[in-house]
Amino acid sequence: MESTIDKKSQKMSRLPVPPSKKRPLSDENQEQSSRVKVELGKRLKVSHADEPPKFRVAASIATSKPRVTPAVALPKPQVIGRQSLQVLQSKNRGNTTASAKPKATAPAPAQSATSGAGKKRAAWDLKGQVNDMKDKVTNYKGKVQSLSGENARLQTTKQQLQRQVELLSTENSAISQQLCSVESKLLSEEKKLEGAKKEVLQLTELCQTLQSELAAGKRVVVELSSCNESMTQELKAKEGRLLCLEGENSRLKTLVTEQSESINDLQCRVAEKDSQLYTLETERRRLHNAVQELKGNIRVFCRVRPTLPSEKTSSAGHISFPPNDEKAIVLSKVEEVGRLSSFKSHVGREKGQSVKYDFNFDCIFPPTTSQAAIFEEIALLVQSALDGFPVCIFAYGQTGSGKTYTMEGPDNVSVDTMGMIPRAIRQIFSSADELKSKGWQYKFTASFLEIYNETLRDLLVSRPDKKVEYDIRKVNSSSNEFYVTNLRYVEVSSVEEVHELLQAAKTNRSVAKTALNDRSSRSHSVFQLRIEGENSVRDVRTSSVLSLIDLAGSERLDRSLSTGDRLKETQSINTSLSALGLVITSLCNKDSHIPYRNSKLTYLLQNSLGGNSKVLMFVNISPLEENFTESVNSLRFASKVNECVIGTARANRK
């Protein structure tokens, strides 16, 4: 029977205990757990107070094997901590021990009962043995009744505890939810704490930086304070000086006012002088042009070249210069009578009477005349080109008469021997520099070509391309200006640049040896300088062309003994010179048609030979008597040119 009760109590005490997870409790959870423990303790006390009274056990039962009521193990919810469970178990053990204490004290009367019958009854004392068995049965019945009551009380306690466990489970779930929310808040707070720590570190670094900057600022303040003191002292000194300068400034203002009035007066006078200067410059141009017109728009200068050292045996007695007339030249020769007398005259027999040929030109230059003296006579004409008039200067004469020497100078040129072309260029640039102070700005463009066998060649190209064709054309249909296609036009700004071009052209020019000249020019060389001037102050523009031409030498075929290419060259030269003579004759006769197109030379120079232009012709003659006939022919042609009147020249001004 006892074993049966023990088994029941063991079944009742073996409730399932779920495993619990250890979690660190926060302050809020610990406080909640303590409240639960207190409430649970109160409820347990109430339950113990309501327990039924315990029954005493007989002494015989007490002397038997003591029985201890097993402790009731409460079911452990998952959400209750280990400490809470230990508290509940300790309280339960207290209740069980309290209920067991009266049973432990109960054997005292039993011992007294059994003490009287402590001796074993005799076998024959059956009545006594029966009584003893009855007493045992009675004790066992009482014990069973007490155990039944204890069992009922324990069942009631179990139900109460189950209700308490359910209540605590509900509270524990609420607490778990609160714990989860608290943990999430804790994580967020920990993150905030980490951010705050970083911010604190940054603020600490910033504080250190600011402290260093503050220290540096303090040092700067100290320096600035000392500097401020020095600047204050300097300012006081400056203020004193400023007072002195203000007095000086007032005096200078008065002086500036006076000077301004004086400057205004001077500016007015300068403007008047500029106006007078422009008027005088205009008047100078007009008078200069009038002088040139009075001298003639086509003028002829005659130059007799000096005899060369190799020509000393020849005499220049057939040429004379009348002392009373500086513009006259006389050529004289003894005429023979008949063919026989002509033959005898060559051997020095039977000479006839002397015949004189008188010629008058604008200027006559004897053999002793220098290059500089000759240029002085044409300097005013070159100035006209800078004033806006087209100017043409060309040298005409037989081969070997000194045309190239007159226009360009010798091969080893010097300051004294340079020809008309380099001297004219030097004067042009010198006069242009002087006119800059009067508001004039000039642009110069140079070109150099030759006409060889009625073919144009560019002398500024060292290796001419045979496929390139040069043609003379008008600039446009409404203009009378001409240009050469594919010709090289070089913009120049100094005398040195022009000299380099002249040297290159001299190297590329066509020359050959003939019976009359070892180095005869076999083409007409034409150097042209386009001059464009602008006066922005007066809003005046000028444009002109200075043409400096060295014509090929004329020669008679019976004397030059030319053959082959030289013969062709001679025929072409004489044809172009004849065309030039026809143009001059037509201009003299004032014909309605001028044959400019008969040759490339006259077609290129038609604006420089007639109409609005100024023309100067050098007629060069040889001092040798053997060239008497060629000299007379050249002088006759020059006289015809000198008689030509082409009208009044007009400047190309806008």
Solvent accessible surface area in square Angstrom, and as a share of the most:
residue,aa,sasa,rsa
1,M,139,0.62
2,E,82,0.37
3,S,68,0.44
4,T,69,0.40
5,I,44,0.22
6,D,59,0.30
7,K,129,0.55
8,K,117,0.50
9,S,23,0.15
10,Q,85,0.38
11,K,156,0.66
12,M,39,0.18
13,S,24,0.16
14,R,182,0.66
15,L,43,0.22
16,P,110,0.69
17,V,76,0.44
18,P,53,0.33
19,P,119,0.75
20,S,31,0.20
21,K,153,0.65
22,K,161,0.68
23,R,125,0.46
24,P,126,0.79
25,L,82,0.41
26,S,34,0.22
27,D,120,0.62
28,E,95,0.43
29,N,8,0.04
30,Q,99,0.44
31,E,100,0.45
32,Q,39,0.17
33,S,29,0.19
34,S,53,0.34
35,R,123,0.45
36,V,22,0.13
37,K,51,0.22
38,V,90,0.52
39,E,74,0.33
40,L,9,0.04
41,G,7,0.07
42,K,122,0.52
43,R,68,0.25
44,L,9,0.04
45,K,150,0.64
46,V,94,0.54
47,S,11,0.07
48,H,48,0.22
49,A,84,0.65
50,D,101,0.53
51,E,38,0.17
52,P,65,0.41
53,P,115,0.73
54,K,71,0.30
55,F,122,0.51
56,R,192,0.70
57,V,21,0.12
58,A,34,0.26
59,A,3,0.02
60,S,32,0.21
61,I,16,0.08
62,A,22,0.17
63,T,73,0.43
64,S,50,0.32
65,K,170,0.72
66,P,115,0.72
67,R,64,0.24
68,V,113,0.65
69,T,12,0.07
70,P,52,0.33
71,A,42,0.33
72,V,25,0.14
73,A,31,0.24
74,L,5,0.02
75,P,36,0.23
76,K,15,0.06
77,P,18,0.12
78,Q,120,0.54
79,V,59,0.34
80,I,14,0.07
81,G,39,0.38
82,R,124,0.45
83,Q,125,0.56
84,S,11,0.07
85,L,14,0.07
86,Q,102,0.45
87,V,47,0.27
88,L,5,0.02
89,Q,49,0.22
90,S,60,0.39
91,K,62,0.26
92,N,15,0.08
93,R,130,0.48
94,G,38,0.36
95,N,28,0.14
96,T,13,0.08
97,T,73,0.42
98,A,56,0.44
99,S,4,0.03
100,A,21,0.16
101,K,136,0.58
102,P,48,0.30
103,K,35,0.15
104,A,77,0.60
105,T,91,0.53
106,A,0,0.00
107,P,20,0.13
108,A,69,0.53
109,P,76,0.48
110,A,1,0.01
111,Q,100,0.45
112,S,74,0.48
113,A,73,0.57
114,T,53,0.31
115,S,81,0.52
116,G,74,0.71
117,A,48,0.37
118,G,59,0.57
119,K,182,0.77
120,K,196,0.83
121,R,81,0.29
122,A,40,0.31
123,A,88,0.68
124,W,202,0.71
125,D,32,0.17
126,L,118,0.58
127,K,158,0.67
128,G,4,0.04
129,Q,68,0.30
130,V,76,0.44
131,N,65,0.33
132,D,43,0.22
133,M,111,0.49
134,K,125,0.53
135,D,83,0.43
136,K,104,0.44
137,V,74,0.42
138,T,88,0.51
139,N,28,0.14
140,Y,106,0.40
141,K,126,0.53
142,G,36,0.34
143,K,18,0.08
144,V,45,0.26
145,Q,130,0.58
146,S,9,0.06
147,L,18,0.09
148,S,64,0.41
149,G,29,0.28
150,E,22,0.10
151,N,64,0.33
152,A,60,0.46
153,R,22,0.08
154,L,28,0.14
155,Q,70,0.31
156,T,70,0.41
157,T,25,0.15
158,K,51,0.22
159,Q,97,0.43
160,Q,46,0.20
161,L,9,0.05
162,Q,73,0.32
163,R,140,0.51
164,Q,19,0.08
165,V,19,0.11
166,E,115,0.52
167,L,72,0.36
168,L,8,0.04
169,S,39,0.25
170,T,88,0.51
171,E,58,0.26
172,N,11,0.06
173,S,50,0.33
174,A,46,0.35
175,I,28,0.14
176,S,28,0.18
177,Q,131,0.58
178,Q,93,0.41
179,L,15,0.07
180,C,72,0.43
181,S,50,0.33
182,V,29,0.17
183,E,67,0.30
184,S,62,0.40
185,K,132,0.56
186,L,87,0.43
187,L,107,0.53
188,S,47,0.30
189,E,93,0.42
190,E,74,0.33
191,K,146,0.62
192,K,133,0.57
193,L,99,0.49
194,E,101,0.46
195,G,38,0.36
196,A,44,0.34
197,K,116,0.49
198,K,131,0.55
199,E,96,0.43
200,V,86,0.49
201,L,114,0.57
202,Q,118,0.52
203,L,95,0.47
204,T,60,0.35
205,E,111,0.50
206,L,91,0.45
207,C,64,0.38
208,Q,112,0.50
209,T,64,0.37
210,L,94,0.47
211,Q,107,0.48
212,S,64,0.41
213,E,97,0.43
214,L,104,0.52
215,A,42,0.32
216,A,37,0.29
217,G,29,0.27
218,K,119,0.51
219,R,147,0.54
220,V,71,0.41
221,V,90,0.52
222,V,101,0.58
223,E,112,0.50
224,L,106,0.53
225,S,52,0.34
226,S,64,0.41
227,C,62,0.37
228,N,96,0.49
229,E,114,0.51
230,S,58,0.38
231,M,105,0.47
232,T,56,0.32
233,Q,127,0.56
234,E,82,0.37
235,L,100,0.50
236,K,136,0.57
237,A,68,0.53
238,K,98,0.42
239,E,89,0.40
240,G,34,0.33
241,R,147,0.54
242,L,93,0.46
243,L,125,0.62
244,C,96,0.58
245,L,90,0.45
246,E,91,0.41
247,G,43,0.41
248,E,67,0.30
249,N,69,0.35
250,S,63,0.41
251,R,131,0.48
252,L,73,0.36
253,K,123,0.52
254,T,80,0.46
255,L,73,0.36
256,V,88,0.51
257,T,75,0.44
258,E,96,0.43
259,Q,91,0.40
260,S,45,0.29
261,E,112,0.50
262,S,51,0.33
263,I,85,0.43
264,N,82,0.42
265,D,81,0.42
266,L,88,0.44
267,Q,109,0.49
268,C,76,0.46
269,R,128,0.47
270,V,86,0.49
271,A,60,0.46
272,E,102,0.46
273,K,117,0.50
274,D,69,0.36
275,S,52,0.34
276,Q,97,0.43
277,L,72,0.36
278,Y,63,0.24
279,T,81,0.47
280,L,114,0.56
281,E,13,0.06
282,T,53,0.31
283,E,63,0.28
284,R,85,0.31
285,R,11,0.04
286,R,134,0.49
287,L,88,0.44
288,H,17,0.07
289,N,22,0.11
290,A,34,0.26
291,V,63,0.36
292,Q,2,0.01
293,E,56,0.25
294,L,157,0.78
295,K,87,0.37
296,G,24,0.23
297,N,17,0.09
298,I,8,0.04
299,R,10,0.03
300,V,0,0.00
301,F,5,0.02
302,C,0,0.00
303,R,10,0.04
304,V,2,0.01
305,R,28,0.10
306,P,60,0.38
307,T,48,0.28
308,L,88,0.44
309,P,111,0.70
310,S,100,0.65
311,E,28,0.12
312,K,147,0.62
313,T,136,0.79
314,S,46,0.30
315,S,72,0.46
316,A,40,0.31
317,G,63,0.61
318,H,12,0.05
319,I,16,0.08
320,S,54,0.35
321,F,70,0.29
322,P,42,0.26
323,P,129,0.81
324,N,150,0.77
325,D,60,0.31
326,E,150,0.67
327,K,109,0.46
328,A,10,0.08
329,I,0,0.00
330,V,18,0.11
331,L,0,0.00
332,S,27,0.18
333,K,73,0.31
334,V,50,0.29
335,E,71,0.32
336,E,54,0.24
337,V,121,0.70
338,G,52,0.50
339,R,222,0.81
340,L,117,0.58
341,S,15,0.10
342,S,39,0.25
343,F,135,0.56
344,K,50,0.21
345,S,17,0.11
346,H,154,0.69
347,V,89,0.51
348,G,52,0.50
349,R,153,0.56
350,E,118,0.53
351,K,140,0.59
352,G,27,0.26
353,Q,148,0.66
354,S,69,0.44
355,V,46,0.27
356,K,142,0.60
357,Y,52,0.20
358,D,100,0.52
359,F,19,0.08
360,N,85,0.44
361,F,5,0.02
362,D,37,0.19
363,C,25,0.15
364,I,15,0.08
365,F,9,0.04
366,P,47,0.29
367,P,40,0.25
368,T,129,0.75
369,T,26,0.15
370,S,61,0.39
371,Q,5,0.02
372,A,46,0.35
373,A,40,0.31
374,I,0,0.00
375,F,24,0.10
376,E,129,0.58
377,E,75,0.34
378,I,1,0.01
379,A,22,0.17
380,L,83,0.41
381,L,4,0.02
382,V,0,0.00
383,Q,24,0.11
384,S,0,0.00
385,A,0,0.00
386,L,1,0.01
387,D,2,0.01
388,G,1,0.01
389,F,14,0.06
390,P,22,0.14
391,V,0,0.00
392,C,0,0.00
393,I,0,0.00
394,F,3,0.01
395,A,0,0.00
396,Y,21,0.08
397,G,0,0.00
398,Q,3,0.01
399,T,6,0.04
400,G,27,0.26
401,S,0,0.00
402,G,19,0.19
403,K,12,0.05
404,T,44,0.26
405,Y,85,0.32
406,T,1,0.01
407,M,0,0.00
408,E,27,0.12
409,G,3,0.03
410,P,35,0.22
411,D,106,0.55
412,N,131,0.67
413,V,76,0.44
414,S,55,0.36
415,V,101,0.58
416,D,112,0.58
417,T,39,0.22
418,M,20,0.09
419,G,0,0.00
420,M,0,0.00
421,I,2,0.01
422,P,10,0.06
423,R,15,0.06
424,A,0,0.00
425,I,0,0.00
426,R,101,0.37
427,Q,37,0.17
428,I,1,0.01
429,F,17,0.07
430,S,56,0.36
431,S,17,0.11
432,A,4,0.03
433,D,86,0.45
434,E,119,0.53
435,L,12,0.06
436,K,106,0.45
437,S,103,0.66
438,K,72,0.31
439,G,20,0.19
440,W,3,0.01
441,Q,107,0.48
442,Y,34,0.13
443,K,97,0.41
444,F,10,0.04
445,T,25,0.14
446,A,1,0.00
447,S,5,0.03
448,F,5,0.02
449,L,4,0.02
450,E,1,0.00
451,I,4,0.02
452,Y,33,0.13
453,N,40,0.21
454,E,62,0.28
455,T,72,0.42
456,L,9,0.04
457,R,98,0.36
458,D,5,0.02
459,L,3,0.01
460,L,11,0.05
461,V,48,0.27
462,S,91,0.59
463,R,220,0.80
464,P,80,0.50
465,D,79,0.41
466,K,203,0.86
467,K,181,0.77
468,V,55,0.32
469,E,136,0.61
470,Y,37,0.14
471,D,62,0.32
472,I,8,0.04
473,R,130,0.47
474,K,95,0.40
475,V,76,0.43
476,N,72,0.37
477,S,116,0.75
478,S,108,0.70
479,S,24,0.15
480,N,109,0.56
481,E,62,0.28
482,F,27,0.11
483,Y,80,0.30
484,V,4,0.02
485,T,22,0.13
486,N,99,0.51
487,L,15,0.07
488,R,118,0.43
489,Y,99,0.38
490,V,30,0.17
491,E,112,0.50
492,V,5,0.03
493,S,87,0.56
494,S,34,0.22
495,V,28,0.16
496,E,115,0.51
497,E,69,0.31
498,V,0,0.00
499,H,66,0.29
500,E,123,0.55
501,L,22,0.11
502,L,26,0.13
503,Q,108,0.48
504,A,43,0.33
505,A,1,0.01
506,K,44,0.18
507,T,106,0.61
508,N,50,0.25
509,R,24,0.09
510,S,21,0.14
511,V,54,0.31
512,A,17,0.13
513,K,144,0.61
514,T,15,0.09
515,A,65,0.50
516,L,50,0.25
517,N,37,0.19
518,D,108,0.56
519,R,140,0.51
520,S,0,0.00
521,S,18,0.12
522,R,3,0.01
523,S,1,0.01
524,H,4,0.02
525,S,3,0.02
526,V,2,0.01
527,F,1,0.00
528,Q,36,0.16
529,L,0,0.00
530,R,64,0.23
531,I,2,0.01
532,E,69,0.31
533,G,4,0.04
534,E,69,0.31
535,N,1,0.01
536,S,88,0.57
537,V,115,0.66
538,R,89,0.32
539,D,98,0.51
540,V,20,0.11
541,R,114,0.41
542,T,7,0.04
543,S,24,0.15
544,S,6,0.04
545,V,31,0.18
546,L,0,0.00
547,S,0,0.00
548,L,1,0.01
549,I,0,0.00
550,D,0,0.00
551,L,1,0.01
552,A,0,0.00
553,G,3,0.03
554,S,17,0.11
555,E,7,0.03
556,R,105,0.38
557,L,77,0.38
558,D,94,0.49
559,R,70,0.26
560,S,2,0.02
561,L,130,0.65
562,S,15,0.10
563,T,104,0.60
564,G,58,0.55
565,D,97,0.50
566,R,75,0.28
567,L,59,0.29
568,K,125,0.53
569,E,2,0.01
570,T,0,0.00
571,Q,91,0.40
572,S,21,0.14
573,I,7,0.04
574,N,45,0.23
575,T,82,0.48
576,S,2,0.01
577,L,12,0.06
578,S,67,0.43
579,A,5,0.04
580,L,3,0.01
581,G,12,0.11
582,L,97,0.48
583,V,0,0.00
584,I,1,0.00
585,T,43,0.25
586,S,11,0.07
587,L,20,0.10
588,C,39,0.23
589,N,95,0.49
590,K,155,0.66
591,D,66,0.34
592,S,126,0.81
593,H,136,0.61
594,I,32,0.16
595,P,20,0.13
596,Y,34,0.13
597,R,184,0.67
598,N,87,0.45
599,S,5,0.03
600,K,67,0.28
601,L,1,0.00
602,T,0,0.00
603,Y,32,0.12
604,L,13,0.07
605,L,4,0.02
606,Q,31,0.14
607,N,59,0.30
608,S,8,0.05
609,L,1,0.01
610,G,8,0.08
611,G,42,0.40
612,N,50,0.25
613,S,0,0.00
614,K,2,0.01
615,V,2,0.01
616,L,1,0.01
617,M,0,0.00
618,F,0,0.00
619,V,0,0.00
620,N,1,0.00
621,I,0,0.00
622,S,1,0.01
623,P,1,0.00
624,L,15,0.07
625,E,96,0.43
626,E,114,0.51
627,N,13,0.07
628,F,11,0.05
629,T,59,0.34
630,E,10,0.05
631,S,1,0.00
632,V,8,0.05
633,N,67,0.34
634,S,4,0.03
635,L,0,0.00
636,R,123,0.45
637,F,28,0.12
638,A,0,0.00
639,S,25,0.16
640,K,92,0.39
641,V,1,0.00
642,N,44,0.23
643,E,132,0.59
644,C,5,0.03
645,V,101,0.58
646,I,25,0.13
647,G,37,0.35
648,T,90,0.52
649,A,3,0.02
650,R,171,0.62
651,A,30,0.23
652,N,52,0.27
653,R,79,0.29
654,K,169,0.72
